[in-house]
């Protein structure tokens, strides 16, 4: 075997190993998402776990999940983040159609942004080399956008974009499940509160009824006493 053949073989082995790592990474994140869906406690907790898992397994340095504001359907708001400054990320908002996340939300298509493909003026304002931004969609409804960033030394590629597009469909399932559970939890809390109010009122009415029954008993006794007295007074005098 020539040196060239050995080099090609080594290259092929490395490519297969890279593909294997990619598959493991994808399956690991899917498993984490499914586990989070199964052990769902709250939407905020689910989103926090999703962004941390995505950043870790995709080799990103930071990331965020933005959801559509139910009261303002044209606004995205950061609901979970990691690797970003709290004062800059928490509650940050972006209008649909504006900025990278806004464009992704409007187009409903994932975007892979590579530093060397950007305009130099835009590149100079960026603190990251590459970024991935993918819409989170359930059916025909836009739920939000997942954003990942990385610095020099780790470049995203089309396969990363493919993986993230696949995973956001699972995340959408989790978000929908979370919203349904939170709505059910809210309705359950309201029902339990109403039950407590009805029970308090029932106890009050029962107590009032007992008082009225005692009052009635005393009235009957007094009436009986007066009746007997009246009868005594109306007897013929001997």
Number of C-alpha atoms within 10 A of each C-alpha: 5 7 8 9 10 11 11 12 12 12 12 12 12 12 12 12 12 12 13 12 12 17 13 13 17 20 14 14 21 20 12 16 24 16 11 18 20 11 10 17 13 14 20 14 13 20 24 16 16 25 22 18 17 25 21 15 15 20 16 22 17 22 25 28 25 28 24 23 15 10 7 9 13 15 20 25 20 20 21 23 26 17 15 14 10 11 8 8 18 15 15 13 17 18 18 20 15 13 11 19 26 23 18 23 31 16 13 16 15 22 20 16 18 16 19 10 9 13 9 11 8 9 15 11 8 12 11 17 19 24 24 24 27 27 30 31 22 17 8 6 9 17 22 29 27 28 25 27 25 21 16 10 7 14 17 20 14 11 11 17 18 12 18 26 21 15 21 22 16 19 26 20 18 22 25 15 16 21 14 13 16 15 12 12 12 12 12 12 12 12 12 12 12 12 12 12 12 12 12 12 12 12 12 12 12 12 12 12 12 12 12 12 12 12 12 12 12 12 12 12 12 12 12 12 12 12 12 12 11 11 10 10 10 9 8 6 5 3
